[in-house]
Amino acid sequence: MTLTPEGTLDVDPLLDDPQTRIVVCCGSGGVGKTTTAAALGLRAAERGRKVVVLTIDPARRLAQSMGIDSLDNTPRRVKDIDDATGGELHAMMLDMKRTFDEIVEAHADEERAKAILGNPFYQSLSAGFAGTQEYMAMEKLGQLRSRDEWDLIVVDTPPSRSALDFLDAPTRLGSFLDGKLIRLLMAPAKIGGRAGMKFLNVGMSMMTGTLGKLLGGQLLRDVQTFVAAMDTTFGGFRTRADATYKLLQAPGTAFLVVAAPERDALREAAYFVERLAAEKMPLAGLVLNRVHGSGASRLSAERALAAAENLDERRIVDQAGGKEEDRATPEAPPEAPSQADPTIEQLTAALLRLHAERMRMVAREQRTRDRFTALHPEVAVTEVAALPGDVHDLTGLRDIGERLAAGGTPAGA
């Protein structure tokens, strides 16, 4: 990473550095993380690195933009990239349940794995428990890194309501699966035989009765069967969560916080920056997406509106006779142009008003960015201009990558 005196992030040195092995694109939902991750992966591959992009995007836009029919839990090679430098680009989309299944299969014998995978509680847990998606994203990252097959792994983090969920969920799920309640539910199975049944009937009767009323007797039995079968694998969740944190803190990992130039998105980005610092995780910088600019920035919003008003009132302001001329011929006022046939003056006034609105948006976005940089002057920033449409192919991703590397001059600026 290169930080210029102006505080601009240059992503090319980051991508080119062979010591950089993981780039994590994080931020709140809807700010362009998936597109950013894909563009960075493509740029790194076309600069000579063997790259895999891991996305957790349910919209499947990454597959479409890379010319792949579909993505799954297995990396797929992307064709038609410029591989003159020897690079490769692979992409995959996290299958949350399949990743959970792989963990079970890897840490349980065949009979026990079959019992776990068929358990109704496990099926609900693996498909939709709060934090499962974020945890499995980190599990998959750990798997990819341990294989040492790629020079660079680019991670598109889950579209959580809060960007902080990405850091919290692995520990939260690990704590749940290794927590006191689960251990208590597991106790009868661990004791076994008549002693276990006696413990269940006497020592847990009040708790299971209460839980049975809340959850339903069948669900409680499913949970107890699940934890009994999972006995041999519980310790691994906590261990892997800790290992993932160490991997994210290690040299060779870089976080890019992605945001839009909006108050809520940058507030979320600021929280994330502070959290990364508190967790001692390496922050490379901020990617500010969808930034607006203007090719006529010297014409202020105020001057544009004044000019538009002047054109609207030209008969009064600009005609030689002014109001006196209008009063001299009250019986024959100038014929107003039809709505279907606007005059050059009306079109010009409308364009001036559009420009004024654009300049107000530019100023608003700049104020929002200035507040962020005032709070976090140490964070390097690169900007990507707002585009007229969605990115849907490699050419569009390549364009985004060039804008990222250029330090981000907004369109028309």
N, C-alpha and C positions, 0 to 999 in steps of 0.2 A: 504494500500500500504506500502511496505517496501522498502526503498532505502538503499542498501548495501554501504559500503565505496567505492566500485569500481563503483558506479553509476548504478547498475543493478536493474531493476524493477522486483519485485516479485508480480505476479498477484493474487496469492492465498489469501493473507490477504485482498486484495481489494474485491475479489469475496465473501469471507466468512463474511465480515463485514455486519451485519444486517442493519447498517445505510446507506450502499451503495444501492440505489434504482434504479439508472439509470447509465448505462455505454454507452457512445457515442463513436463509432469508426468513426473517420473522417480522411480525407486525400484526395489527388488527385485520379483520376480514375486509375484503373489498378494496384493497389498496394496490393490487397488482403484484402480489408476491409470486404467483405462478408464472406470469410473463417474465418477471425479473429473473427468476431462477432459470427458466428455460433460455433466456437470452444470454445470461452469464455462462451457462453450460455450453451453448453453441459457440460463443466467442472463445472460450478456453479450448474447446476441441479444435477449432480452426486455427488456433495458435500453437497446436502441437501436443496437447495433453489428452490422455485417455480419461473421459469424463462419464459419470453416470448422474443423472438428475432424478431424484426421488421426490415425487409429488404426492400430495394428499388432497388433491383437488377433485371434488365430486363432479364438477362440470365437465371434466375430461377435455378441457380445451388444449392441454399440453399435447395430447396425442394428435389432435387435429392439426395443430400448428406445425408439428414435426412430420406430418405425412404418414402417421402410423394409424392403422385402423382402430386399434384399441391397445390400452396398456393394462398390465396386470402386475402380479407380485414378482415377476421375473424381469430383469433388465432386457430391453429390446434395443437392438442397434438401429440408429437413425441413419437412413440413407440420404444420398444427395448433398451431404455437407462437403465443404472444400477440405479435402484431406491431404492436400499437397505437403503439409508439414508433418504428416504422420499421425495426426490426432484421430480420436474416435469419440463418438457421442452415443451414449446409451440412455434410455429413459425407462422409468417404471412408475407404476402407481400403486401406492400402498393398499393392499387388501387386509384390512384390519383383522377380520376373523381368521383368514388363512395364516397370518403371522402368529396369532395366538395359538392356532392349531399346531404350527411348527414348533412352538415352544413346548407344548405338551408332548408332542411326539419325540422331541429331542431329550426330554427329561423324565420320561416314564416308560416302563416296559409296554409291550404291545397290548397286553390284556388290560392294564390299567389305563392306558391312553384311550383305548376303545370305550371304556366305561366313562371316562371324563368327557370325551367328544360327544357322546350320546346323551349326556346329562342335560335336562332342560334348563337348570339354573346356569350351567356353563354356557349354553347356547345364548341365553339372554345376556350374560356378562360379556361374552366375547363380541357380541354384536352391537351393544349399545350402552354399556356401563360408562358413567361420566368419567372422562379421563382416559378411557381405553385407547382411543384413537391416538392421542398424543404419546401415550406410553408405547404403543406398538410402533409408532414412527421412530422412536428412539431405539427400540429393539431392532428394527430393520436397519437403522443406521449403524448400530453396533455390529450386526451381521456383515454388512457390506464392508465396513472398515477392517474387520478381522480377516476377510478374505484377501485383502491387499492386492486386489485385481485392478483397481482403478487409481490413476494419479490423483483424481479430484472427485469428491462427492459433493454435489450441490443439493441442499435440502430445501424444499418448499414446505414450510411448516403448516399445520392444520389451520383451517379458517375458523379459529375460535372466536367467540364473542370478545374475549379479552386476550391480548397477546401474551399476558402473563401465564395463561393456562398452559402454555407450551413448557414452561419451566416447572410449574407446580404439579402437573398431572402425573408424571412418572413416579414421583415420590408419594403422591396421594394414593395411586393405585397400589404401589408396592406396600404402603403402610396398611391399606385395607386387606390385602391378601396375606399379610404377615402380622395382622393385628390381633388384639386380645379376643375380640368376638369370634374370629375365625378359629383361633387356637382353642377357645372354649368349646365351640361346636365340634371341633376335631377330637376333643379329649376322649369321648366314649369309644371312638373307633381305635384310638391309640391304646386304651386300656384293654379293650377286647373282651370277649367271652361274657360270663355271667357278671363279672365285676363291672365291666363296661355297661351292661344293661342296668345293673343296680345303680350305678352312678347316674346314668341317664334318667332313670325313673325317679330317683330320690333327689340327687343334687341339682338336677337341671329341670325338675318338673315345673317350678314356678316360672323360670325363664322361658322354657319352650312353650308353656301354656300361653304366656303373654305374646310371644312372637307368633305362635300359631294363630291367635286371634287377629293380629295385625297383618300377617303375611298370608295366612291360610296354611292349613296343615300340610297340604301336598307340597307347597313351595318350601316349607321348612324342611320336609323330608328330602327334597331335592338338594337343598343347600347342605344338609348333613351328609348326604351321599357324595356330593361334590367334594367337600373338604376332606372326607375320608380318602377318596381316590387321589386327591391332589397332595397328600401328605408329603410325598417325596420331592415335590417341586416347589413348595412354598418359599423355602429359603432363597431360592434363586432369584425371585422377583426383587427382593431388597438388594441382593448382591449386584444384579444387573443394573438396577436404578443407580446405585452408587458408581458403578463402572461407567455408566453413560455420563454422569456428571463430570467425572474425571476426564473423560474423553472430550467433552465440550470445553473444559477448562485448559486442556493441554495445548502446548505450542503446535501450530499447524491447523488449528481451528480458527475460523474468523466468522463473526456475526455481522450481517448487514441488516439493519433495521429499515424496513420499507414503510413509507407513509405517503399520504397525499397532503397537499398544502391546505389542509382544513384543520380547524381548531381541535375537534375531537380526535382525529387521527394523529396529530402531532402531540397532543396531550398523552395519548397512549404510547407513542414513540418515546416520549420523555420518561414515562414510567419504566419502559423497557430498558432504556439506556441506564437508568439508575439501578435497576435490578441486576443487569449484567455486571455493572461495576461492583455492586455489593457481593455478587457471587464470583467475582474475579474471573469472568469470562471475557475473552478477547473481542472487543468491538472494533470492526474495521471502519464503519461509518454509517451514514444515513443516505438512503436512496429516496429522493423526493419525486414521486411520480405525478404525471398529469399537471404539470406546471404550465400556466398560460403566459404568453408573451404577446408582443405586438410589433409589427414592422414599422409602425408610425408612433413610437413611444414618445417622441418629442411633442406630439399634439396631446395635451392634457385633456382629461374628461371635461373640465370646466370650459376650456376653449372650444372643444368640439360641440358641447351643448349650446354655447353662445352662438356659434356659427349656424347651428341648426335652427335656432330660434330666429336668427336674422333672415334665413332663407324662408321660413314660414311666414314672416311678416314683411316680406320684401315690398309689397305694395305701399306699406306705410313707411318703412325705413329707407328703402333704396330708390323708389320712384322720385323723379325730380319734383313733382308737384306734391308729393306726400299726401297728407290728409286733405289738403286744400283741393287737390285734383279729384279726390274721391267725392268731396262735397259738391263739386261743380257739375257732376253728372250722376246724380243720385238715381235718375230714372233708368240708367243703363249701366249697372255695375259690370265689371269684367266677368265673363262666364267662367265659372269654376270648372276645372278639368274633371273629367269623370274618374271614378275609382279604377276603372279598367285601363285608363290611359294616363298614368301619373306623369307629371312633368319631370324634367331633369332636376329642377330645384327640389321637388319632393323626394326623389330618389336619393339625392345627395344628402338631404336633411336626415333621411332614415338611416343612411350609412353612417353619418356622423353620430347619431344616437347609439347605434350599435357599437361604434368605436368607443364612445364614452362609457358604455356598460362594460366593455372589455377592459378598458383602463381601470375602472373601479375594481374589477375582479383581480387584475394584476396587482393593484395596490393592496387589496385585502390579503391576497396570498403572500405578498412580501412582508406585510406586517406580522402575519402568522409565523412565517419562517423566522423573522427577526426576533420574535419572542422566544422561539426555540433556541436559536443560536446564542441569544443573550444568557439563557439558562445553562447552555451546554456549549461553550465556545470551543471546547476541545474536540468536538465531534466533527469529523470531515463530512462534507455533504456533496452529493452529485445530483443533478436535476435531470429529469426526463420530461420532455415537452408533452403536453396533451396532444393526442393524435385524433384525427377525425373519425376513426373507426377502430374496431378490434383488430388485434394481430391474429392472423389466421394461417400463416405459412412461415417457412424458414427465412424468406426475404424480410418479412416484418420483424422477426426475432433478431435477424442480423442488424437491421436498422436500429432496434432498441439497444443492442450491444454497443453499437458505435456511439450512440448518444450517451450511454453510461460511461464509456471510456473518455468521451470528450469533455467530461466535467459538467455536461448538462447545460448548454445554452438554450433557453426556451425558444420555441418556434417563433420566428419573426423578430427576435430581439436583435 
